[in-house]
């Protein structure tokens, strides 16, 4: 009976989502999550993955995980403070810290857990959080759950950040004032103005936290991410292992004091079972590739793909957003045509998910196209042709008198 009452409340909400073209469904992938996939039984090319360097299906990464599975088993069995801290975890933390040039790193099970752990662990009701309005949902939720004074700033607005930092300094002089931003914004693909934000934090006595989830591995000469590219060293450096490294998990890097404090106070770390050792072993193998000559070559291939794709789309009148990263959004606007274009592409063998509110602001539904080093020029050519056809068909349909009357 209790379940019936709950379902009675939930069904109308689900129906409203369907009616508004905001209902979401999961697609089932068979086999590896690489460029060529079987999705819901259909062979297709994947252009919506964050596996920017193509390492999610790299056999060397899989072999490292397999060896660790045979040696260390499938699970950690407990949190890191009980009995779950494996030598693979410790080695990965040390190697990540060395890679990004910080004294320490702390491994989390997910990027969400890392951001919530940092923000809830560091901030309280007397502190101040200054945040970009387009930050990832984990940063937004972590800030809200911290109870800190929350100052939301327009996207990439340096003057707005300056004004917010001035207010925070004047009204909360004794508080911890933390400015937090993504480095690469996951739905727009643009870069945060990190040098300017770092300078403002130094001038106003604030700390800087950067989530470099979409920069690590792909930006900078060594692949250290947007912080390397823009020559910024934040107080708190967060990044994930499930994107360019093709594995899973996340880490927070910074001072020894920061990491020790998080070991004591980051609830999402303290009270979570440690990740499987095999995942840490796989991430170590991927990190070696990223940090070496092969990683540099993969980054150069990816940069060439991005430039080639943008030029090809411009030639065929496909208006991409102004992104120079692997994330190449095509804003459609309304939800229904975005879904229609996504379906049309899927029928032609190209998988690009339709991104709709609340993931993006209302009126900015889009196709979030992502490129990887594992794609080929021929695959990109095929996508551009299919994309241009679907885009122009949708525009003609929207402009037709029959459609307008309907």
ZALUMSE-850637 format. One record per residue (C-alpha): x, y, z. Coordinates in pm, 1 decimal. Example, Ala and Ser with C-alpha at 12.3 -4.5 7.8 and 13.67 -1.06 7.14 Angstrom:
2
{c1 = 1230.0 c2 = -450.0 c3 = 780.0}
{c1 = 1367.0 c2 = -106.0 c3 = 714.0}
***
This chain:
406
{c1 = 0.0 c2 = 0.0 c3 = 0.0}
{c1 = 283.8 c2 = 239.1 c3 = 85.0}
{c1 = 442.0 c2 = 165.5 c3 = -252.3}
{c1 = 112.1 c2 = 232.2 c3 = -429.7}
{c1 = 87.0 c2 = 574.3 c3 = -264.1}
{c1 = 445.2 c2 = 655.7 c3 = -361.2}
{c1 = 392.1 c2 = 544.0 c3 = -720.9}
{c1 = 73.2 c2 = 747.6 c3 = -741.4}
{c1 = 275.5 c2 = 1058.2 c3 = -658.3}
{c1 = 561.6 c2 = 976.8 c3 = -894.1}
{c1 = 377.9 c2 = 868.8 c3 = -1210.6}
{c1 = 238.6 c2 = 1216.9 c3 = -1296.3}
{c1 = 585.9 c2 = 1365.1 c3 = -1261.7}
{c1 = 725.9 c2 = 1106.5 c3 = -1502.8}
{c1 = 447.1 c2 = 1180.3 c3 = -1748.2}
{c1 = 524.2 c2 = 1551.7 c3 = -1733.7}
{c1 = 886.9 c2 = 1476.1 c3 = -1816.7}
{c1 = 777.9 c2 = 1268.3 c3 = -2117.7}
{c1 = 541.3 c2 = 1539.6 c3 = -2237.8}
{c1 = 817.8 c2 = 1802.5 c3 = -2213.2}
{c1 = 1070.7 c2 = 1586.4 c3 = -2405.5}
{c1 = 1283.2 c2 = 1570.3 c3 = -2090.7}
{c1 = 1244.4 c2 = 1198.5 c3 = -2016.9}
{c1 = 1572.1 c2 = 1008.0 c3 = -2014.6}
{c1 = 1643.9 c2 = 649.2 c3 = -2105.8}
{c1 = 1953.4 c2 = 436.3 c3 = -2075.9}
{c1 = 2104.0 c2 = 263.0 c3 = -2376.7}
{c1 = 2274.3 c2 = -72.7 c3 = -2334.1}
{c1 = 2630.6 c2 = -106.1 c3 = -2461.0}
{c1 = 2770.8 c2 = -446.7 c3 = -2551.8}
{c1 = 3144.9 c2 = -495.4 c3 = -2520.3}
{c1 = 3407.2 c2 = -226.7 c3 = -2483.2}
{c1 = 3324.7 c2 = 142.0 c3 = -2453.9}
{c1 = 3542.1 c2 = 256.2 c3 = -2740.5}
{c1 = 3484.2 c2 = 427.8 c3 = -3073.6}
{c1 = 3309.2 c2 = 134.6 c3 = -3238.6}
{c1 = 3026.2 c2 = 6.0 c3 = -3022.0}
{c1 = 2707.5 c2 = -194.2 c3 = -3017.8}
{c1 = 2436.6 c2 = 17.0 c3 = -2857.4}
{c1 = 2089.8 c2 = -133.0 c3 = -2808.0}
{c1 = 2196.0 c2 = -399.6 c3 = -3054.7}
{c1 = 2299.3 c2 = -151.7 c3 = -3325.7}
{c1 = 2656.6 c2 = -104.0 c3 = -3447.6}
{c1 = 2754.3 c2 = 261.2 c3 = -3427.6}
{c1 = 3039.5 c2 = 506.1 c3 = -3390.4}
{c1 = 3060.4 c2 = 670.8 c3 = -3051.9}
{c1 = 3092.4 c2 = 1049.7 c3 = -3058.8}
{c1 = 2966.3 c2 = 1124.7 c3 = -2706.1}
{c1 = 3230.0 c2 = 965.6 c3 = -2483.3}
{c1 = 3475.9 c2 = 1138.9 c3 = -2250.0}
{c1 = 3741.8 c2 = 878.4 c3 = -2334.5}
{c1 = 3944.3 c2 = 1151.3 c3 = -2502.7}
{c1 = 4264.5 c2 = 952.3 c3 = -2559.2}
{c1 = 4100.7 c2 = 618.7 c3 = -2636.9}
{c1 = 4244.6 c2 = 441.9 c3 = -2332.3}
{c1 = 3920.1 c2 = 285.4 c3 = -2204.6}
{c1 = 3974.8 c2 = -11.8 c3 = -2436.6}
{c1 = 4355.9 c2 = -8.2 c3 = -2445.0}
{c1 = 4476.8 c2 = -366.9 c3 = -2387.6}
{c1 = 4768.5 c2 = -251.6 c3 = -2169.6}
{c1 = 4531.6 c2 = -85.7 c3 = -1928.4}
{c1 = 4309.4 c2 = -394.2 c3 = -1924.4}
{c1 = 4609.5 c2 = -620.4 c3 = -1868.1}
{c1 = 4716.3 c2 = -414.8 c3 = -1565.9}
{c1 = 4367.2 c2 = -449.6 c3 = -1420.7}
{c1 = 4362.3 c2 = -824.0 c3 = -1495.1}
{c1 = 4694.4 c2 = -881.5 c3 = -1320.7}
{c1 = 4574.6 c2 = -689.1 c3 = -1016.0}
{c1 = 4247.8 c2 = -884.0 c3 = -1011.9}
{c1 = 4439.7 c2 = -1209.6 c3 = -1001.8}
{c1 = 4671.5 c2 = -1079.5 c3 = -730.6}
{c1 = 4446.0 c2 = -860.7 c3 = -513.2}
{c1 = 4090.9 c2 = -981.5 c3 = -580.5}
{c1 = 3779.6 c2 = -792.3 c3 = -684.6}
{c1 = 3705.8 c2 = -562.7 c3 = -393.3}
{c1 = 3871.7 c2 = -361.1 c3 = -119.5}
{c1 = 3637.0 c2 = -484.2 c3 = 149.0}
{c1 = 3629.5 c2 = -168.8 c3 = 357.9}
{c1 = 3702.7 c2 = 202.0 c3 = 364.6}
{c1 = 4062.0 c2 = 317.5 c3 = 333.2}
{c1 = 4079.2 c2 = 396.3 c3 = 706.5}
{c1 = 3972.1 c2 = 43.3 c3 = 802.1}
{c1 = 4135.2 c2 = -219.0 c3 = 580.1}
{c1 = 4073.3 c2 = -104.5 c3 = 224.5}
{c1 = 4391.7 c2 = 93.5 c3 = 150.0}
{c1 = 4580.9 c2 = -129.1 c3 = -94.6}
{c1 = 4936.6 c2 = -79.9 c3 = -217.6}
{c1 = 4790.7 c2 = -4.3 c3 = -562.3}
{c1 = 4595.4 c2 = 284.7 c3 = -411.2}
{c1 = 4904.9 c2 = 423.0 c3 = -240.2}
{c1 = 5116.7 c2 = 389.5 c3 = -554.2}
{c1 = 4852.0 c2 = 561.4 c3 = -766.1}
{c1 = 4822.3 c2 = 850.4 c3 = -520.8}
{c1 = 5199.5 c2 = 898.9 c3 = -522.2}
{c1 = 5217.7 c2 = 886.7 c3 = -902.3}
{c1 = 4926.5 c2 = 1126.1 c3 = -948.6}
{c1 = 5081.3 c2 = 1375.9 c3 = -706.5}
{c1 = 5411.4 c2 = 1358.8 c3 = -893.0}
{c1 = 5235.8 c2 = 1394.3 c3 = -1228.6}
{c1 = 5053.5 c2 = 1715.7 c3 = -1137.8}
{c1 = 5346.2 c2 = 1847.8 c3 = -934.2}
{c1 = 5185.7 c2 = 1855.7 c3 = -590.0}
{c1 = 5306.6 c2 = 1709.1 c3 = -258.4}
{c1 = 5010.5 c2 = 1474.2 c3 = -204.4}
{c1 = 4703.8 c2 = 1329.6 c3 = -369.5}
{c1 = 4402.7 c2 = 1150.5 c3 = -224.1}
{c1 = 4208.3 c2 = 892.0 c3 = -424.8}
{c1 = 3826.5 c2 = 902.9 c3 = -429.6}
{c1 = 3582.1 c2 = 655.7 c3 = -582.5}
{c1 = 3417.1 c2 = 918.0 c3 = -808.9}
{c1 = 3453.4 c2 = 1280.2 c3 = -908.8}
{c1 = 3122.7 c2 = 1350.9 c3 = -736.7}
{c1 = 3257.8 c2 = 1207.5 c3 = -411.3}
{c1 = 3577.1 c2 = 1412.7 c3 = -445.6}
{c1 = 3398.8 c2 = 1744.6 c3 = -491.1}
{c1 = 3145.1 c2 = 1679.8 c3 = -216.5}
{c1 = 3419.5 c2 = 1557.8 c3 = 14.3}
{c1 = 3630.2 c2 = 1869.0 c3 = -32.9}
{c1 = 3350.7 c2 = 2125.1 c3 = -9.8}
{c1 = 3167.4 c2 = 1969.4 c3 = 283.8}
{c1 = 3493.9 c2 = 1894.7 c3 = 459.0}
{c1 = 3644.9 c2 = 2241.6 c3 = 427.3}
{c1 = 3346.7 c2 = 2475.0 c3 = 444.1}
{c1 = 3093.2 c2 = 2556.3 c3 = 713.9}
{c1 = 2818.3 c2 = 2807.9 c3 = 771.1}
{c1 = 3063.3 c2 = 3087.3 c3 = 852.4}
{c1 = 3264.7 c2 = 3039.5 c3 = 531.9}
{c1 = 3209.7 c2 = 3172.6 c3 = 179.6}
{c1 = 3199.4 c2 = 2988.9 c3 = -152.0}
{c1 = 3233.2 c2 = 3187.8 c3 = -475.8}
{c1 = 3131.8 c2 = 2975.6 c3 = -774.3}
{c1 = 3085.3 c2 = 2994.2 c3 = -1151.0}
{c1 = 2718.3 c2 = 2951.2 c3 = -1242.4}
{c1 = 2799.6 c2 = 2672.5 c3 = -1490.9}
{c1 = 3004.9 c2 = 2460.9 c3 = -1253.0}
{c1 = 2943.1 c2 = 2087.6 c3 = -1254.1}
{c1 = 2645.2 c2 = 1967.3 c3 = -1050.9}
{c1 = 2876.1 c2 = 1802.0 c3 = -796.6}
{c1 = 3033.2 c2 = 2139.3 c3 = -717.8}
{c1 = 2691.9 c2 = 2302.1 c3 = -691.5}
{c1 = 2555.7 c2 = 2033.3 c3 = -460.2}
{c1 = 2872.4 c2 = 2020.8 c3 = -253.0}
{c1 = 2859.0 c2 = 2396.4 c3 = -203.3}
{c1 = 2494.3 c2 = 2390.9 c3 = -102.1}
{c1 = 2540.9 c2 = 2100.0 c3 = 137.5}
{c1 = 2837.7 c2 = 2270.9 c3 = 302.4}
{c1 = 2609.7 c2 = 2542.3 c3 = 441.6}
{c1 = 2857.4 c2 = 2812.7 c3 = 341.4}
{c1 = 2747.9 c2 = 3151.9 c3 = 210.2}
{c1 = 2708.7 c2 = 3084.5 c3 = -162.8}
{c1 = 2796.6 c2 = 3361.8 c3 = -408.9}
{c1 = 2705.3 c2 = 3262.4 c3 = -764.1}
{c1 = 2890.8 c2 = 3445.9 c3 = -1040.6}
{c1 = 2807.1 c2 = 3469.7 c3 = -1410.2}
{c1 = 2992.3 c2 = 3224.6 c3 = -1630.0}
{c1 = 3356.1 c2 = 3326.5 c3 = -1673.9}
{c1 = 3282.2 c2 = 3680.7 c3 = -1553.9}
{c1 = 3614.8 c2 = 3802.4 c3 = -1413.8}
{c1 = 3467.3 c2 = 4133.2 c3 = -1299.1}
{c1 = 3184.3 c2 = 3945.3 c3 = -1132.4}
{c1 = 3432.6 c2 = 3724.8 c3 = -947.9}
{c1 = 3627.7 c2 = 4032.1 c3 = -841.6}
{c1 = 3312.6 c2 = 4194.2 c3 = -703.8}
{c1 = 3209.6 c2 = 3875.4 c3 = -521.5}
{c1 = 3555.7 c2 = 3835.8 c3 = -368.5}
{c1 = 3547.4 c2 = 4198.1 c3 = -251.0}
{c1 = 3209.1 c2 = 4141.4 c3 = -85.5}
{c1 = 3331.7 c2 = 3820.8 c3 = 76.2}
{c1 = 3646.9 c2 = 3991.1 c3 = 205.3}
{c1 = 3456.5 c2 = 4289.4 c3 = 344.6}
{c1 = 3166.6 c2 = 4100.4 c3 = 501.2}
{c1 = 3346.3 c2 = 3781.9 c3 = 610.7}
{c1 = 3707.3 c2 = 3882.3 c3 = 680.5}
{c1 = 3776.0 c2 = 3589.1 c3 = 914.4}
{c1 = 3607.0 c2 = 3324.4 c3 = 699.3}
{c1 = 3760.8 c2 = 3073.2 c3 = 464.0}
{c1 = 3682.9 c2 = 3218.6 c3 = 123.1}
{c1 = 3699.8 c2 = 2958.0 c3 = -152.8}
{c1 = 3660.4 c2 = 3027.5 c3 = -524.2}
{c1 = 3568.5 c2 = 2711.7 c3 = -714.2}
{c1 = 3545.4 c2 = 2654.7 c3 = -1088.6}
{c1 = 3561.1 c2 = 2389.1 c3 = -1354.4}
{c1 = 3865.5 c2 = 2424.7 c3 = -1579.0}
{c1 = 3693.5 c2 = 2295.9 c3 = -1894.2}
{c1 = 3316.2 c2 = 2332.5 c3 = -1876.1}
{c1 = 3166.9 c2 = 1998.3 c3 = -1962.9}
{c1 = 2866.8 c2 = 2118.1 c3 = -2165.5}
{c1 = 3023.5 c2 = 2418.9 c3 = -2344.1}
{c1 = 3382.1 c2 = 2302.3 c3 = -2384.1}
{c1 = 3527.9 c2 = 2643.2 c3 = -2299.4}
{c1 = 3806.9 c2 = 2721.2 c3 = -2053.7}
{c1 = 3774.0 c2 = 2912.1 c3 = -1728.3}
{c1 = 3985.3 c2 = 3229.8 c3 = -1701.5}
{c1 = 4215.3 c2 = 3057.2 c3 = -1453.2}
{c1 = 4507.5 c2 = 3306.0 c3 = -1458.0}
{c1 = 4276.0 c2 = 3595.2 c3 = -1378.2}
{c1 = 4093.4 c2 = 3399.1 c3 = -1108.7}
{c1 = 4420.9 c2 = 3290.0 c3 = -951.5}
{c1 = 4540.1 c2 = 3651.0 c3 = -942.4}
{c1 = 4214.1 c2 = 3768.3 c3 = -782.1}
{c1 = 4235.1 c2 = 3498.8 c3 = -515.9}
{c1 = 4589.8 c2 = 3603.9 c3 = -429.1}
{c1 = 4486.9 c2 = 3969.9 c3 = -405.0}
{c1 = 4178.0 c2 = 3898.8 c3 = -194.1}
{c1 = 4314.0 c2 = 3632.3 c3 = 37.7}
{c1 = 4094.8 c2 = 3353.9 c3 = -103.0}
{c1 = 4177.7 c2 = 2993.5 c3 = -189.8}
{c1 = 4129.3 c2 = 2853.9 c3 = -540.3}
{c1 = 3979.7 c2 = 2511.9 c3 = -619.8}
{c1 = 3983.5 c2 = 2386.0 c3 = -978.4}
{c1 = 3800.3 c2 = 2078.9 c3 = -1107.9}
{c1 = 4014.5 c2 = 1972.4 c3 = -1405.0}
{c1 = 3809.4 c2 = 1664.9 c3 = -1495.6}
{c1 = 3800.0 c2 = 1744.3 c3 = -1868.0}
{c1 = 4150.1 c2 = 1891.1 c3 = -1887.3}
{c1 = 4369.8 c2 = 1627.7 c3 = -1723.5}
{c1 = 4551.6 c2 = 1416.4 c3 = -1979.5}
{c1 = 4452.4 c2 = 1621.9 c3 = -2283.4}
{c1 = 4568.3 c2 = 1978.8 c3 = -2215.5}
{c1 = 4919.0 c2 = 2107.1 c3 = -2154.7}
{c1 = 5247.2 c2 = 1990.3 c3 = -2302.3}
{c1 = 5273.9 c2 = 1703.8 c3 = -2050.8}
{c1 = 4901.7 c2 = 1641.4 c3 = -2026.1}
{c1 = 4882.7 c2 = 1779.1 c3 = -1672.9}
{c1 = 4566.2 c2 = 1960.5 c3 = -1774.7}
{c1 = 4429.9 c2 = 2312.2 c3 = -1795.2}
{c1 = 4632.3 c2 = 2416.5 c3 = -1492.2}
{c1 = 4952.1 c2 = 2334.9 c3 = -1681.2}
{c1 = 4825.4 c2 = 2491.8 c3 = -2002.9}
{c1 = 4734.5 c2 = 2817.7 c3 = -1829.0}
{c1 = 5025.8 c2 = 2803.2 c3 = -1579.8}
{c1 = 4811.3 c2 = 2809.0 c3 = -1267.2}
{c1 = 4862.8 c2 = 2612.0 c3 = -948.3}
{c1 = 4538.3 c2 = 2605.4 c3 = -749.4}
{c1 = 4527.0 c2 = 2540.2 c3 = -378.3}
{c1 = 4299.2 c2 = 2244.1 c3 = -446.5}
{c1 = 4335.2 c2 = 2047.2 c3 = -770.5}
{c1 = 4061.8 c2 = 1794.1 c3 = -846.3}
{c1 = 4052.3 c2 = 1566.6 c3 = -1150.5}
{c1 = 3895.5 c2 = 1239.5 c3 = -1256.0}
{c1 = 4034.8 c2 = 910.4 c3 = -1385.3}
{c1 = 3728.2 c2 = 809.0 c3 = -1587.3}
{c1 = 3783.7 c2 = 1042.0 c3 = -1881.4}
{c1 = 4124.8 c2 = 1075.3 c3 = -2046.5}
{c1 = 4266.9 c2 = 789.2 c3 = -1836.4}
{c1 = 3982.8 c2 = 558.1 c3 = -1939.0}
{c1 = 3935.4 c2 = 411.2 c3 = -1589.7}
{c1 = 3731.1 c2 = 523.5 c3 = -1287.9}
{c1 = 3768.1 c2 = 735.2 c3 = -976.7}
{c1 = 3906.4 c2 = 1078.2 c3 = -898.9}
{c1 = 4169.8 c2 = 1248.5 c3 = -689.6}
{c1 = 4232.7 c2 = 1565.4 c3 = -494.9}
{c1 = 4587.8 c2 = 1702.4 c3 = -504.3}
{c1 = 4741.3 c2 = 1974.2 c3 = -291.3}
{c1 = 4950.2 c2 = 2028.6 c3 = 16.8}
{c1 = 5024.7 c2 = 1763.5 c3 = 275.5}
{c1 = 4810.5 c2 = 1957.5 c3 = 522.7}
{c1 = 4513.5 c2 = 1965.5 c3 = 284.5}
{c1 = 4524.7 c2 = 1592.7 c3 = 217.7}
{c1 = 4564.9 c2 = 1506.1 c3 = 586.2}
{c1 = 4268.4 c2 = 1729.1 c3 = 670.9}
{c1 = 4055.4 c2 = 1554.4 c3 = 405.8}
{c1 = 4155.9 c2 = 1214.9 c3 = 545.1}
{c1 = 4002.7 c2 = 1330.0 c3 = 873.0}
{c1 = 3702.9 c2 = 1527.0 c3 = 749.6}
{c1 = 3594.5 c2 = 1432.2 c3 = 394.4}
{c1 = 3289.0 c2 = 1221.1 c3 = 471.6}
{c1 = 3251.0 c2 = 1088.8 c3 = 116.7}
{c1 = 3602.9 c2 = 945.5 c3 = 149.2}
{c1 = 3600.9 c2 = 838.5 c3 = 514.9}
{c1 = 3273.7 c2 = 646.6 c3 = 487.7}
{c1 = 3313.3 c2 = 492.0 c3 = 140.7}
{c1 = 3459.5 c2 = 153.8 c3 = 57.4}
{c1 = 3791.0 c2 = 206.2 c3 = -117.7}
{c1 = 3788.8 c2 = 149.4 c3 = -497.0}
{c1 = 3891.2 c2 = -195.8 c3 = -621.4}
{c1 = 4271.5 c2 = -227.0 c3 = -637.2}
{c1 = 4240.3 c2 = -339.6 c3 = -1000.4}
{c1 = 4096.3 c2 = -0.4 c3 = -1096.6}
{c1 = 4392.5 c2 = 174.3 c3 = -935.5}
{c1 = 4633.1 c2 = -55.9 c3 = -1119.8}
{c1 = 4459.6 c2 = 19.4 c3 = -1448.3}
{c1 = 4478.8 c2 = 393.7 c3 = -1380.5}
{c1 = 4851.9 c2 = 364.0 c3 = -1310.0}
{c1 = 4902.7 c2 = 196.8 c3 = -1648.5}
{c1 = 4698.0 c2 = 466.0 c3 = -1821.4}
{c1 = 4889.5 c2 = 741.4 c3 = -1642.8}
{c1 = 5218.8 c2 = 600.2 c3 = -1770.3}
{c1 = 5085.9 c2 = 623.2 c3 = -2125.4}
{c1 = 4955.8 c2 = 977.3 c3 = -2073.9}
{c1 = 5283.8 c2 = 1095.8 c3 = -1921.8}
{c1 = 5506.5 c2 = 944.9 c3 = -2192.8}
{c1 = 5584.3 c2 = 1012.1 c3 = -2557.0}
{c1 = 5277.5 c2 = 818.4 c3 = -2668.6}
{c1 = 5056.9 c2 = 1045.9 c3 = -2460.9}
{c1 = 5205.3 c2 = 1349.8 c3 = -2631.7}
{c1 = 5134.3 c2 = 1193.7 c3 = -2970.9}
{c1 = 4775.1 c2 = 1115.1 c3 = -2872.7}
{c1 = 4721.9 c2 = 1473.6 c3 = -2759.8}
{c1 = 4856.1 c2 = 1603.2 c3 = -3089.7}
{c1 = 4624.2 c2 = 1369.5 c3 = -3281.9}
{c1 = 4330.4 c2 = 1492.5 c3 = -3077.0}
{c1 = 4419.2 c2 = 1857.2 c3 = -3138.7}
{c1 = 4438.5 c2 = 1789.8 c3 = -3512.1}
{c1 = 4099.3 c2 = 1614.4 c3 = -3504.5}
{c1 = 3940.7 c2 = 1910.5 c3 = -3326.4}
{c1 = 4071.0 c2 = 2160.7 c3 = -3581.4}
{c1 = 3972.1 c2 = 1936.9 c3 = -3872.7}
{c1 = 3620.0 c2 = 1880.1 c3 = -3738.1}
{c1 = 3558.8 c2 = 2249.4 c3 = -3676.9}
{c1 = 3677.8 c2 = 2345.7 c3 = -4024.4}
{c1 = 3462.4 c2 = 2076.8 c3 = -4186.7}
{c1 = 3152.5 c2 = 2182.6 c3 = -3991.6}
{c1 = 3207.0 c2 = 2548.6 c3 = -4078.2}
{c1 = 3236.4 c2 = 2460.5 c3 = -4445.8}
{c1 = 2895.5 c2 = 2289.2 c3 = -4434.4}
{c1 = 2721.2 c2 = 2554.6 c3 = -4226.1}
{c1 = 2703.2 c2 = 2367.8 c3 = -3895.9}
{c1 = 2729.9 c2 = 2636.2 c3 = -3621.9}
{c1 = 2933.5 c2 = 2487.2 c3 = -3339.2}
{c1 = 2998.4 c2 = 2673.3 c3 = -3016.3}
{c1 = 3335.8 c2 = 2845.4 c3 = -2979.5}
{c1 = 3523.1 c2 = 2557.3 c3 = -2815.5}
{c1 = 3882.9 c2 = 2456.1 c3 = -2879.1}
{c1 = 3863.5 c2 = 2143.0 c3 = -2664.3}
{c1 = 3742.1 c2 = 1791.7 c3 = -2741.3}
{c1 = 3390.4 c2 = 1897.6 c3 = -2636.7}
{c1 = 3217.4 c2 = 2042.4 c3 = -2944.4}
{c1 = 2855.5 c2 = 2140.3 c3 = -2868.5}
{c1 = 2592.1 c2 = 2213.2 c3 = -3131.9}
{c1 = 2313.0 c2 = 2409.9 c3 = -2963.5}
{c1 = 1969.2 c2 = 2331.4 c3 = -3111.2}
{c1 = 1755.2 c2 = 2516.0 c3 = -2856.9}
{c1 = 1431.4 c2 = 2324.9 c3 = -2808.8}
{c1 = 1417.6 c2 = 1971.7 c3 = -2673.6}
{c1 = 1208.7 c2 = 1800.8 c3 = -2944.0}
{c1 = 1429.8 c2 = 1885.4 c3 = -3244.9}
{c1 = 1739.8 c2 = 1801.8 c3 = -3041.6}
{c1 = 1601.1 c2 = 1455.6 c3 = -2976.2}
{c1 = 1499.5 c2 = 1421.8 c3 = -3340.3}
{c1 = 1848.0 c2 = 1504.3 c3 = -3468.9}
{c1 = 2006.4 c2 = 1268.9 c3 = -3217.5}
{c1 = 1774.2 c2 = 987.5 c3 = -3333.0}
{c1 = 1841.3 c2 = 1060.7 c3 = -3699.7}
{c1 = 2214.8 c2 = 1038.1 c3 = -3641.6}
{c1 = 2177.3 c2 = 715.8 c3 = -3443.7}
{c1 = 1985.6 c2 = 561.0 c3 = -3731.8}
{c1 = 2281.2 c2 = 645.1 c3 = -3955.2}
{c1 = 2523.6 c2 = 482.7 c3 = -3711.9}
{c1 = 2645.2 c2 = 782.1 c3 = -3507.6}
{c1 = 2578.6 c2 = 795.6 c3 = -3135.3}
{c1 = 2557.6 c2 = 1151.5 c3 = -2999.1}
{c1 = 2341.3 c2 = 1199.9 c3 = -2693.8}
{c1 = 2085.4 c2 = 1480.5 c3 = -2673.5}
{c1 = 2163.4 c2 = 1703.7 c3 = -2374.7}
{c1 = 1857.3 c2 = 1876.5 c3 = -2228.4}
{c1 = 1759.2 c2 = 2069.2 c3 = -1914.6}
{c1 = 1834.0 c2 = 2055.1 c3 = -1629.8}
{c1 = 2180.9 c2 = 1950.0 c3 = -1745.1}
{c1 = 2194.0 c2 = 2269.7 c3 = -1952.8}
{c1 = 1986.5 c2 = 2590.1 c3 = -1918.8}
{c1 = 1638.1 c2 = 2588.3 c3 = -2068.8}
{c1 = 1637.4 c2 = 2688.6 c3 = -2434.0}
{c1 = 1991.4 c2 = 2557.8 c3 = -2492.6}
{c1 = 1932.1 c2 = 2185.8 c3 = -2557.4}
{c1 = 2219.9 c2 = 2055.8 c3 = -2762.5}
{c1 = 2419.3 c2 = 1777.7 c3 = -2912.6}
{c1 = 2738.6 c2 = 1737.4 c3 = -2710.1}
{c1 = 2980.3 c2 = 1601.1 c3 = -2967.3}
{c1 = 3310.9 c2 = 1474.3 c3 = -2830.6}
{c1 = 3618.3 c2 = 1380.7 c3 = -3027.1}
{c1 = 3889.3 c2 = 1135.2 c3 = -2924.9}
{c1 = 4236.0 c2 = 1049.9 c3 = -3044.8}
{c1 = 4102.1 c2 = 706.9 c3 = -3139.6}
{c1 = 3870.0 c2 = 842.8 c3 = -3409.5}
{c1 = 3988.2 c2 = 841.8 c3 = -3770.4}
{c1 = 3958.1 c2 = 1116.0 c3 = -4030.4}
{c1 = 3720.7 c2 = 895.4 c3 = -4229.5}
{c1 = 3493.9 c2 = 856.1 c3 = -3925.2}
{c1 = 3496.4 c2 = 1230.6 c3 = -3866.8}
{c1 = 3415.6 c2 = 1293.1 c3 = -4235.1}
{c1 = 3117.0 c2 = 1059.2 c3 = -4209.7}
{c1 = 2993.5 c2 = 1230.0 c3 = -3893.8}
{c1 = 3020.5 c2 = 1579.0 c3 = -4044.0}
{c1 = 2823.5 c2 = 1473.6 c3 = -4351.2}
{c1 = 2551.7 c2 = 1309.6 c3 = -4141.1}
{c1 = 2544.3 c2 = 1596.2 c3 = -3894.1}
{c1 = 2513.0 c2 = 1861.4 c3 = -4163.0}
{c1 = 2230.5 c2 = 1669.6 c3 = -4327.6}
{c1 = 2037.5 c2 = 1623.2 c3 = -4003.5}
{c1 = 2095.4 c2 = 1985.0 c3 = -3897.3}
{c1 = 1977.0 c2 = 2138.4 c3 = -4223.9}
{c1 = 1680.9 c2 = 1897.5 c3 = -4247.5}
{c1 = 1572.2 c2 = 2005.8 c3 = -3898.4}
{c1 = 1601.3 c2 = 2372.5 c3 = -3988.2}
{c1 = 1398.6 c2 = 2328.2 c3 = -4307.8}
{c1 = 1135.1 c2 = 2137.6 c3 = -4113.9}
{c1 = 1113.8 c2 = 2408.9 c3 = -3847.9}
{c1 = 1078.9 c2 = 2679.0 c3 = -4114.1}
{c1 = 813.3 c2 = 2505.3 c3 = -4325.0}
{c1 = 456.7 c2 = 2650.6 c3 = -4313.6}
{c1 = 308.6 c2 = 2309.2 c3 = -4227.2}
{c1 = 536.4 c2 = 2275.1 c3 = -3929.1}
{c1 = 471.1 c2 = 2631.1 c3 = -3813.7}
{c1 = 92.7 c2 = 2578.7 c3 = -3840.1}
{c1 = 113.7 c2 = 2251.7 c3 = -3648.6}
***
